Amino acid sequence: VVSFNFTFASGTIADDTKIEAIVQTSSTSTTTNPIFKCVNSYPGNTAGTATNLVSGSCSGIFNLVTGDTIRPSVFQNLGTSKSLSTDKTLTSFSVFGL
């Protein structure tokens, strides 16, 4: 099981935007799903924009073998560039076996 959690520093969030968290593996095995995508959306509001922390997560079950790699990534269109929160407790990446 692979779990990826993140939080961006507080900033503006434009109307009708989204973040997409992705966890993918380099595995070429036919017994595993190579990618998991998780989407959070932010519909419009009466103010036009909002300011807040934005966070997301994505988890998936992979059948990994020795040498496989896992890579998390985030794509966003929130209206401005984003950086991860400086609070290190708000971002994590975990890999554990079942």
SVG drawing of the C-alpha trace seen along z (x, -y; Angstrom):
<svg xmlns="http://www.w3.org/2000/svg" viewBox="-22 -38 38 48">
<polyline fill="none" stroke="black" stroke-width="0.4" points="0.0,0.0 1.3,-3.4 -0.1,-6.6 0.7,-10.2 -0.6,-13.2 0.2,-16.9 -0.9,-20.4 -0.1,-23.6 0.8,-26.8 -2.2,-29.1 -3.1,-31.0 -5.9,-31.9 -8.1,-29.3 -9.8,-30.4 -13.3,-29.3 -13.8,-26.0 -10.3,-24.6 -8.9,-21.2 -5.9,-19.4 -4.9,-15.9 -2.7,-13.8 -1.0,-10.9 0.9,-7.8 2.6,-5.7 5.1,-2.9 7.8,-2.0 6.6,1.6 6.0,3.4 4.2,6.3 0.8,7.2 -0.4,8.0 -0.4,4.4 -2.2,1.2 0.7,-1.2 -1.0,-4.5 -3.6,-5.8 -5.1,-9.3 -7.1,-11.2 -8.9,-14.5 -10.2,-17.2 -12.3,-20.0 -13.1,-23.5 -16.4,-24.8 -17.2,-28.5 -18.2,-30.6 -19.9,-34.0 -16.7,-35.8 -14.9,-34.6 -11.8,-33.4 -11.1,-32.0 -7.9,-31.9 -7.1,-28.8 -4.8,-25.8 -5.4,-23.2 -4.7,-19.6 -5.1,-16.2 -4.2,-12.6 -3.9,-9.5 -3.5,-5.9 -3.2,-2.7 -2.3,1.0 0.6,2.0 2.2,5.5 5.8,4.3 9.0,6.4 12.6,5.6 13.8,2.6 10.4,1.1 10.1,-2.6 7.1,-4.7 6.7,-8.4 4.1,-10.8 3.2,-14.0 0.6,-16.8 -1.0,-18.8 -3.1,-21.9 -4.9,-24.7 -5.8,-26.7 -5.0,-30.0 -1.5,-30.7 1.7,-28.8 1.7,-26.7 4.4,-25.4 4.1,-22.8 3.3,-24.0 6.4,-24.6 4.7,-22.5 6.4,-19.1 3.6,-17.2 1.2,-18.1 3.0,-16.2 3.8,-12.5 4.7,-9.5 4.2,-6.0 4.9,-2.6 4.0,0.5 3.3,4.2 0.2,6.2"/>
</svg>
